[in-house]
């Protein structure tokens, strides 16, 4: 009787092992891997994008900036609203630059009446290179007007 009990336990253990191997192999087939949802696994989690923007009032050099928005549209809209709030000529605010996961800067050259005669903008990974590039693009006698950096994932 004891021999029969041991044999039954060994048979049961072998069946459990075989079932486990079968389940593991079925879960690792290419067909099931192709149908798997990549967003459900933590290792393939996509990095979040952060957007920022700068708008400038060309008539009175008012400006508005935004950062860490989920979409480019929302970032540009927020920068436009901020520019219009600070400008004496809200209809003259223009969206100059937007950025995703980095930094943007705007430099301007002003006329004697305070309006913008020319501007330069740049997008870089870090703040200082963005400011330097914007000033270089704008040319001589240009000054930094604004910069913005988003959170980088």
Beta strands, then each sheet from edge to edge (+ up, - down):
strand 1: 51-57
strand 2: 63-69
strand 3: 93-100
strand 4: 103-110
strand 5: 116-124
strand 6: 143-149
sheet 1: 2+ 1- 3+
sheet 2: 5+ 4- 6+
end
